[in-house]
Amino acid sequence: MSLTLYDTYQRALRPFEPIHPDHVGLYCCGPTVYDYAHIGNLRTYIFEDLLRRVLEFNGYAVRHVVNITDVGHLVSDADEGEDKMEKGSRRAGESAWAIAERYTGAFQADFRALNLLEPGIWCRATEHIAEQIDFIAELERKGYTYRTADGVYFDTSRQDNYGYLARLDRAGLQAGKRVELGDKQSPTDFALWKFSAPEAQRQMEWDSPWGRGFPGWHIECSAMSAKYLSPWFDIHCGGEDHISVHHSNEIAQTEACHGTRLANFWMHGYFLQLDAAKMSKSSGDFLRLQTLIDRDIDPLAYRYLCLTAHYRRQLNFSWEALDAAQTALTRLREAYWRWPAGGEADADTVERFTAEVNQDLNLPRALAVVWALVKSELPDAVKKATLDSFELVLGLGLASWQPTAAEPIPSEVQSLAEQRQAARAARQWAEADALRAQIVALGFEVEDTADGVRLNPVATAPMI
C-alpha cells in the first residue's frame, strides 16, 4: 500500500519516495496578510494538513514550512498595481506592520480552529529580506536579470522550458502582448525587486544593491524554502491559482540559481465554488470561518465538508451541504463517545482505510470506510480503537468532544415515564398514551429506542 501522489509538474500520479529516507520536506504557500482568509483559502490549508497527516500516517517525519507574505505581493500577479499590504494599510487606516500582525494572528487562529497541525516553521517575508537580496544577486551574476525604471526583472527568455509547470503557450502570450508592458521585455518576465517610487510614501522598504525598494512576491518562497528545506526538497503545495504564475516563477528562478525545479512533487488544491464562481475577496463572496461560527456551525464541520470532496476536484459550497456535514460529524462524535475504550484496531479495516488515503489522499472513499466501520458488527471497543487510528488523518477532534450537558430530568417526569413503561408492559395502551401526553405537557419529548426510553427537553419547554 505504497503512497501515490499526483504531481502537477509531471501531470501524473507517481509513487512517493522521499529524497532523504529519514524525513520529508514540505513547503506550503501561506497567506498574504492584508485581510482575513476566506473559507476558500482555508480549503487549501485543509488539503495540505491532510497531506502532512497522511505522510505521518505512513511513518515519515515531516519538516513543514509555511510562509507569511507580509510584503511584495502586488494587487496583480502580473507585477501591476500596488503592494497589497500598502493598499490594506490605507483601507484600514493603520500601518502596514499593524495589519500584517493582526491578520497573521487571525489566520493562525483559523488554523487552530480547523485542527490543522502547526507547521514546524512560520517564516515571514519581511524577516528574510537579506536572503532574497542574496538570491537576486546570484541571478544577476548568472545573467538572468535586467533593470528597468521600476525594478529588477527576471529574463524568462533565457529558459526554453519556462512555464512548463503550467504548460504555458509562450508564443501565444508574445503574440498577444500589450503596450502596458512598460519596460518589461516579455509578458512572462517578472519582478525580483521593485524600486520605491520617488513620489510614493512606502512603509515597507529596504536598501539593496539596486536601490531602495522591496522584493517581488515570487522570490520570497524560493529563498525561504531553499533556506529551510534546501534547493531540492520533496513537496511544494499551494492553490490551483498558483500554477500559472507564482509557482512557474518560483521554478524558473530556482532553476536559474540552483539548477533544480525546487521540489520533486508540486501539488495543488482546487477552488471552493459559490454558485459556480470561484470564491475570492474581490468577488464579494467573502465568507470567513467566523461567519460560520456566528451561524452556530462548528469549524470542524467545515473541515468534514472538505473531506467529502477530493482535493483535486472543485467543491461547491452551500449552507445545505454544510448543515449535512455538521449532522454527519455529530453522528460520528456521538457514536465514538458511546463506545467503550480498551479495544484493538481492526487490521482489515485499517488496511482498507490506508489503501484509500494512500491513493492520492482519497478522503471521500476513506470516509466511506469510516461509515462502514460505524455500521459494522465489530465490537464497539474495536470500533473505537480503529477510529482512533483513522483520526491521525481525519483530524476531527473526536476524542476531545463531549456531548452538551443535559438538564437533570425532574423527578415528576421520571415518575411519569416509569408509570408509562409499566402501562406499556401491561399493554394498557390508552393509559400509556395519557401518561405520554402528561410528559409532553411538562416540556419533554419521549423517544422509545432499543436501549430504552429517552427523555429530551423541548427547546421551548416551560420551567418546571
C-alpha positions as CSV (number, residue, x, y, z in Angstrom):
1,M,0.0,0.0,0.0
2,S,2.7,2.5,-1.0
3,L,1.7,6.2,-1.1
4,T,0.9,7.6,-4.6
5,L,0.5,11.4,-5.1
6,Y,-0.4,13.5,-8.1
7,D,2.4,15.7,-9.4
8,T,1.3,18.7,-11.3
9,Y,4.7,19.1,-12.9
10,Q,4.6,15.6,-14.5
11,R,0.7,15.7,-14.8
12,A,0.6,12.2,-13.5
13,L,0.2,10.1,-10.4
14,R,3.6,9.0,-9.1
15,P,4.7,6.7,-6.3
16,F,6.1,8.9,-3.5
17,E,9.6,8.2,-2.3
18,P,11.3,10.8,0.0
19,I,14.6,12.3,-1.2
20,H,16.0,11.5,2.3
21,P,14.8,8.3,4.0
22,D,14.6,9.9,7.4
23,H,12.3,12.9,6.7
24,V,10.0,14.7,4.2
25,G,10.4,18.4,3.3
26,L,7.0,20.1,2.8
27,Y,6.6,23.8,1.9
28,C,3.2,25.3,1.7
29,C,2.5,28.8,0.3
30,G,0.9,30.8,3.1
31,P,-1.4,33.8,3.1
32,T,-0.9,37.4,2.1
33,V,-1.9,39.0,5.3
34,Y,-3.7,42.2,4.1
35,D,-7.1,40.9,5.0
36,Y,-8.9,37.9,6.6
37,A,-8.7,34.5,5.0
38,H,-11.9,33.3,3.4
39,I,-13.1,29.7,3.6
40,G,-12.0,29.1,0.0
41,N,-8.4,29.9,1.1
42,L,-8.8,27.6,4.1
43,R,-9.8,24.7,1.9
44,T,-6.3,24.7,0.5
45,Y,-4.8,24.6,4.0
46,I,-7.1,21.7,5.0
47,F,-5.8,19.8,1.9
48,E,-2.2,20.5,2.9
49,D,-2.9,19.4,6.5
50,L,-4.4,16.1,5.2
51,L,-1.2,15.6,3.1
52,R,1.0,16.1,6.1
53,R,-1.1,13.8,8.2
54,V,-1.1,11.0,5.5
55,L,2.7,11.4,5.3
56,E,3.0,11.0,9.1
57,F,0.4,8.1,9.0
58,N,2.9,6.4,6.7
59,G,5.7,6.8,9.2
60,Y,7.5,9.8,7.7
61,A,8.8,12.7,9.8
62,V,7.7,15.9,8.1
63,R,9.5,19.2,8.2
64,H,6.6,21.5,7.4
65,V,7.2,25.2,6.4
66,V,4.6,27.8,5.8
67,N,5.4,31.4,4.7
68,I,3.6,34.6,5.6
69,T,3.6,37.1,2.8
70,D,3.7,40.5,4.5
71,V,5.3,42.5,1.7
72,G,5.8,42.3,-2.0
73,H,2.5,40.8,-3.3
74,L,1.1,43.3,-5.8
75,V,-2.6,43.5,-6.4
76,S,-2.0,41.9,-9.8
77,D,0.1,38.8,-10.2
78,A,1.5,40.3,-13.4
79,D,3.5,43.0,-11.5
80,E,0.9,45.7,-11.9
81,G,-0.7,47.9,-9.3
82,E,0.4,48.5,-5.7
83,D,1.5,46.3,-2.9
84,K,-1.5,44.6,-1.2
85,M,-0.1,45.4,2.2
86,E,0.1,49.1,1.4
87,K,-3.4,49.0,0.0
88,G,-4.7,47.2,3.0
89,S,-3.0,49.7,5.3
90,R,-4.7,52.6,3.6
91,R,-8.1,50.9,3.7
92,A,-7.8,50.1,7.4
93,G,-6.2,53.4,8.4
94,E,-3.4,51.6,10.2
95,S,0.3,50.9,9.5
96,A,1.1,48.0,7.2
97,W,3.1,46.4,10.0
98,A,0.0,46.6,12.3
99,I,-2.4,45.0,9.8
100,A,0.2,42.3,9.0
101,E,0.3,41.4,12.7
102,R,-3.5,41.4,13.0
103,Y,-4.3,39.3,10.0
104,T,-1.4,36.9,10.7
105,G,-2.9,36.3,14.1
106,A,-6.4,35.9,12.7
107,F,-5.1,33.4,10.1
108,Q,-3.3,31.4,12.7
109,A,-6.5,31.4,14.9
110,D,-8.4,29.9,11.9
111,F,-5.6,27.4,11.5
112,R,-6.1,26.2,15.1
113,A,-9.9,26.2,14.9
114,L,-9.8,23.8,12.0
115,N,-7.4,21.5,13.9
116,L,-4.6,22.0,11.4
117,L,-1.2,20.7,12.6
118,E,1.1,23.6,13.4
119,P,4.0,23.9,10.9
120,G,7.4,23.5,12.3
121,I,8.4,26.9,10.8
122,W,6.3,30.0,10.1
123,C,8.6,32.3,8.0
124,R,7.7,35.9,7.2
125,A,8.9,37.6,4.0
126,T,9.9,40.8,5.9
127,E,12.2,38.7,8.2
128,H,14.1,37.3,5.2
129,I,15.0,40.3,3.1
130,A,18.7,39.5,3.2
131,E,18.1,36.0,1.8
132,Q,16.0,37.4,-1.0
133,I,18.6,40.0,-1.9
134,D,21.3,37.4,-2.0
135,F,19.2,35.2,-4.2
136,I,18.6,38.1,-6.7
137,A,22.3,38.9,-6.6
138,E,23.1,35.3,-7.7
139,L,20.6,35.5,-10.5
140,E,22.2,38.8,-11.6
141,R,25.7,37.2,-11.5
142,K,24.5,34.4,-13.8
143,G,22.9,36.8,-16.3
144,Y,19.2,36.2,-15.7
145,T,18.2,39.7,-14.7
146,Y,17.8,43.2,-16.3
147,R,16.9,46.6,-14.8
148,T,14.0,48.9,-15.8
149,A,12.9,52.2,-14.4
150,D,10.7,50.5,-11.8
151,G,12.8,47.4,-10.8
152,V,14.9,44.4,-11.4
153,Y,13.3,41.7,-13.6
154,F,13.9,38.1,-14.3
155,D,14.5,37.4,-18.0
156,T,12.4,34.4,-18.9
157,S,13.8,34.3,-22.5
158,R,16.9,32.6,-21.0
159,Q,14.9,29.5,-20.3
160,D,13.5,27.3,-23.1
161,N,11.3,25.4,-20.6
162,Y,9.9,28.5,-18.8
163,G,6.3,27.8,-17.8
164,Y,6.4,24.0,-18.2
165,L,4.5,23.5,-14.9
166,A,1.5,25.4,-16.3
167,R,2.2,24.3,-19.9
168,L,2.2,28.0,-20.9
169,D,1.8,29.0,-24.5
170,R,4.7,31.4,-24.6
171,A,4.4,32.1,-28.3
172,G,0.7,33.0,-27.9
173,L,1.5,35.2,-25.0
174,Q,4.1,37.1,-27.0
175,A,1.7,37.5,-29.9
176,G,-0.9,39.0,-27.7
177,K,1.3,41.2,-25.5
178,R,0.1,44.7,-24.9
179,V,1.6,48.1,-24.8
180,E,1.1,48.1,-21.0
181,L,4.3,46.0,-20.6
182,G,6.2,49.2,-19.9
183,D,9.9,48.4,-19.8
184,K,9.4,44.7,-19.4
185,Q,10.9,42.8,-22.3
186,S,8.3,40.0,-22.3
187,P,4.9,39.5,-20.7
188,T,6.2,36.5,-18.8
189,D,9.1,38.4,-17.2
190,F,8.5,39.1,-13.5
191,A,9.8,41.5,-10.9
192,L,12.5,40.3,-8.5
193,W,13.0,43.7,-6.8
194,K,10.7,46.8,-7.1
195,F,12.1,50.3,-6.7
196,S,10.2,52.7,-4.3
197,A,8.6,55.4,-6.5
198,P,10.1,58.8,-5.6
199,E,6.6,60.3,-5.1
200,A,5.3,57.4,-3.0
201,Q,5.4,57.2,0.7
202,R,6.1,53.5,1.4
203,Q,6.1,51.9,4.8
204,M,7.9,48.7,3.9
205,E,11.1,49.3,2.0
206,W,14.8,48.4,2.3
207,D,18.2,49.3,0.8
208,S,19.6,46.9,-1.8
209,P,22.5,46.9,-4.4
210,W,19.9,48.1,-7.0
211,G,18.3,50.9,-5.0
212,R,15.8,51.3,-2.2
213,G,12.6,49.3,-2.6
214,F,11.1,45.9,-1.8
215,P,11.1,42.3,-3.1
216,G,8.8,40.9,-5.6
217,W,6.3,38.3,-4.5
218,H,7.8,35.2,-6.1
219,I,11.4,35.5,-4.7
220,E,10.4,35.1,-1.1
221,C,9.2,31.4,-1.5
222,S,12.3,30.4,-3.4
223,A,14.6,32.0,-0.9
224,M,12.9,30.8,2.2
225,S,12.1,27.2,1.1
226,A,15.8,26.9,0.0
227,K,16.9,28.2,3.4
228,Y,14.8,25.8,5.5
229,L,14.5,22.8,3.2
230,S,17.4,23.1,0.7
231,P,17.0,24.0,-3.0
232,W,15.8,20.4,-3.7
233,F,13.1,19.1,-1.4
234,D,10.1,16.7,-1.5
235,I,6.8,18.6,-1.9
236,H,5.7,22.1,-2.6
237,C,2.0,22.9,-2.3
238,G,-0.5,25.7,-3.0
239,G,-3.8,26.6,-4.6
240,E,-4.5,25.9,-8.2
241,D,-4.3,29.6,-8.9
242,H,-0.5,29.5,-8.2
243,I,0.3,27.1,-11.1
244,S,0.4,29.6,-14.0
245,V,2.3,32.5,-12.3
246,H,3.6,32.1,-8.8
247,H,4.9,28.6,-8.9
248,S,6.0,28.8,-12.5
249,N,8.2,31.8,-11.5
250,E,9.5,30.0,-8.4
251,I,10.6,27.2,-10.6
252,A,12.2,29.5,-13.1
253,Q,14.3,31.5,-10.7
254,T,15.4,28.3,-8.7
255,E,16.4,26.5,-11.9
256,A,18.5,29.6,-12.8
257,C,20.0,29.9,-9.3
258,H,20.4,26.3,-8.1
259,G,19.8,24.1,-11.1
260,T,16.7,22.4,-9.7
261,R,12.9,22.7,-10.1
262,L,12.9,23.3,-6.3
263,A,10.5,20.4,-5.3
264,N,10.2,16.8,-6.5
265,F,6.4,17.0,-6.3
266,W,4.2,20.0,-7.0
267,M,0.7,19.6,-5.6
268,H,-2.3,21.9,-5.8
269,G,-5.6,22.1,-4.1
270,Y,-8.7,23.2,-6.1
271,F,-11.1,26.0,-5.5
272,L,-14.2,26.2,-3.4
273,Q,-17.1,27.4,-5.6
274,L,-20.1,29.6,-4.8
275,D,-22.8,29.2,-7.4
276,A,-20.1,28.0,-9.9
277,A,-17.9,31.1,-9.3
278,K,-14.5,31.0,-7.6
279,M,-14.7,32.3,-4.1
280,S,-12.5,35.3,-3.8
281,K,-12.2,38.5,-1.8
282,S,-12.6,40.6,-4.9
283,S,-15.9,38.9,-5.9
284,G,-17.7,39.9,-2.7
285,D,-18.4,36.3,-1.9
286,F,-16.3,36.5,1.2
287,L,-17.2,34.0,3.8
288,R,-14.9,33.9,6.8
289,L,-14.6,31.0,9.2
290,Q,-16.1,33.4,11.8
291,T,-19.2,33.7,9.5
292,L,-19.8,30.0,10.0
293,I,-19.2,30.2,13.8
294,D,-21.7,33.1,14.0
295,R,-24.3,30.8,12.5
296,D,-23.6,28.1,15.2
297,I,-21.6,26.0,12.7
298,D,-18.6,24.1,14.3
299,P,-15.4,24.9,12.3
300,L,-14.7,21.2,12.2
301,A,-18.0,20.7,10.3
302,Y,-16.4,22.7,7.5
303,R,-13.3,20.5,7.8
304,Y,-15.6,17.5,7.4
305,L,-17.3,19.0,4.4
306,C,-13.9,19.4,2.7
307,L,-13.1,15.7,3.4
308,T,-16.2,14.8,1.3
309,A,-14.6,16.0,-2.0
310,H,-11.2,15.1,-3.4
311,Y,-8.7,17.9,-3.2
312,R,-8.3,17.9,-7.0
313,R,-12.0,18.5,-7.5
314,Q,-13.7,21.8,-7.1
315,L,-16.1,21.8,-4.2
316,N,-19.4,23.6,-4.4
317,F,-20.3,25.4,-1.2
318,S,-23.9,25.6,0.1
319,W,-25.4,26.1,3.5
320,E,-27.4,22.9,3.0
321,A,-24.2,20.9,2.4
322,L,-22.5,22.4,5.4
323,D,-25.6,21.6,7.6
324,A,-25.4,18.0,6.3
325,A,-21.7,17.9,7.2
326,Q,-22.4,19.1,10.7
327,T,-25.1,16.5,11.1
328,A,-22.7,13.7,9.9
329,L,-20.0,14.9,12.2
330,T,-22.3,15.0,15.2
331,R,-23.4,11.4,14.5
332,L,-19.8,10.3,14.3
333,R,-18.9,12.1,17.5
334,E,-21.9,10.6,19.4
335,A,-21.0,7.1,18.2
336,Y,-17.4,7.5,19.2
337,W,-18.3,8.9,22.6
338,R,-20.7,6.0,23.4
339,W,-18.2,3.3,22.5
340,P,-16.0,2.0,25.3
341,A,-12.2,2.2,25.3
342,G,-9.8,-0.8,25.6
343,G,-10.1,-2.5,22.2
344,E,-7.6,-3.0,19.5
345,A,-7.9,-1.6,16.0
346,D,-9.3,-4.0,13.3
347,A,-6.4,-4.7,11.0
348,D,-8.5,-5.3,7.9
349,T,-10.4,-2.1,8.3
350,V,-7.2,-0.1,8.8
351,E,-5.8,-1.7,5.7
352,R,-8.8,-0.6,3.6
353,F,-8.6,3.0,5.0
354,T,-4.9,3.2,4.4
355,A,-5.4,2.0,0.8
356,E,-7.8,4.9,0.1
357,V,-5.8,7.7,1.7
358,N,-2.6,6.4,0.1
359,Q,-4.3,6.7,-3.3
360,D,-3.6,10.4,-3.7
361,L,-5.5,11.4,-0.5
362,N,-8.8,9.9,-1.5
363,L,-10.7,11.1,1.6
364,P,-14.2,10.7,0.2
365,R,-13.6,6.9,-0.2
366,A,-11.8,6.8,3.2
367,L,-14.9,8.3,4.8
368,A,-16.9,5.5,3.2
369,V,-14.7,3.1,5.1
370,V,-15.3,5.1,8.3
371,W,-19.1,4.8,8.0
372,A,-18.9,1.1,7.1
373,L,-17.0,0.7,10.4
374,V,-19.6,2.6,12.3
375,K,-22.4,0.3,10.9
376,S,-20.4,-2.9,11.2
377,E,-20.9,-5.8,13.7
378,L,-17.4,-5.3,15.2
379,P,-17.3,-4.9,18.9
380,D,-17.7,-1.3,20.0
381,A,-14.3,-1.2,21.7
382,V,-12.7,-2.4,18.5
383,K,-14.6,0.3,16.5
384,K,-13.3,3.0,18.8
385,A,-9.7,1.9,18.6
386,T,-10.0,1.6,14.8
387,L,-11.5,5.1,14.5
388,D,-8.7,6.4,16.8
389,S,-6.1,5.3,14.2
390,F,-8.1,7.0,11.5
391,E,-8.2,10.2,13.5
392,L,-4.5,10.6,12.8
393,V,-5.6,11.5,9.3
394,L,-9.1,12.8,9.7
395,G,-8.3,15.4,12.5
396,L,-11.9,15.8,13.5
397,G,-11.1,16.0,17.2
398,L,-13.3,13.1,18.2
399,A,-11.5,12.3,21.4
400,S,-11.9,15.8,22.8
401,W,-15.6,16.2,22.1
402,Q,-18.1,15.9,24.8
403,P,-22.0,16.0,24.5
404,T,-23.7,19.0,25.8
405,A,-24.5,18.5,29.4
406,A,-28.2,17.7,29.7
407,E,-30.5,19.3,32.2
408,P,-31.5,16.9,35.0
409,I,-34.8,15.3,34.4
410,P,-37.3,16.4,37.1
411,S,-38.5,13.6,39.4
412,E,-42.1,14.1,38.4
413,V,-41.2,13.5,34.7
414,Q,-39.1,10.4,35.7
415,S,-42.0,9.0,37.7
416,L,-44.4,9.5,34.8
417,A,-42.0,7.8,32.4
418,E,-41.7,4.8,34.7
419,Q,-45.5,4.6,35.0
420,R,-45.8,4.7,31.2
421,Q,-43.3,1.9,30.8
422,A,-45.3,-0.2,33.3
423,A,-48.5,0.6,31.4
424,R,-46.9,-0.4,28.1
425,A,-45.6,-3.6,29.6
426,A,-49.2,-4.4,30.7
427,R,-50.5,-3.5,27.2
428,Q,-52.5,-0.7,28.7
429,W,-52.1,1.5,25.6
430,A,-54.6,4.2,26.4
431,E,-53.1,4.7,29.9
432,A,-49.6,4.8,28.3
433,D,-50.7,7.5,25.8
434,A,-52.3,9.6,28.6
435,L,-49.0,9.4,30.6
436,R,-47.0,10.4,27.5
437,A,-49.3,13.4,27.0
438,Q,-48.6,14.5,30.6
439,I,-44.8,14.2,30.0
440,V,-45.1,16.3,26.8
441,A,-47.2,18.9,28.7
442,L,-44.3,19.2,31.1
443,G,-41.9,20.0,28.2
444,F,-40.3,16.7,27.4
445,E,-40.3,14.6,24.3
446,V,-40.5,10.8,24.7
447,E,-38.3,8.7,22.4
448,D,-38.6,4.9,22.5
449,T,-35.3,3.3,21.5
450,A,-33.8,-0.2,21.5
451,D,-31.9,0.8,24.6
452,G,-34.9,2.1,26.5
453,V,-36.7,5.4,26.8
454,R,-35.0,8.8,26.3
455,L,-36.5,12.0,27.6
456,N,-35.4,15.0,25.7
457,P,-36.2,18.6,26.8
458,V,-38.1,20.5,24.2
459,A,-36.3,23.7,23.2
460,T,-39.3,25.9,24.2
461,A,-40.1,23.9,27.3
462,P,-41.7,25.7,30.2
463,M,-40.0,26.0,33.5
464,I,-40.8,23.1,35.9
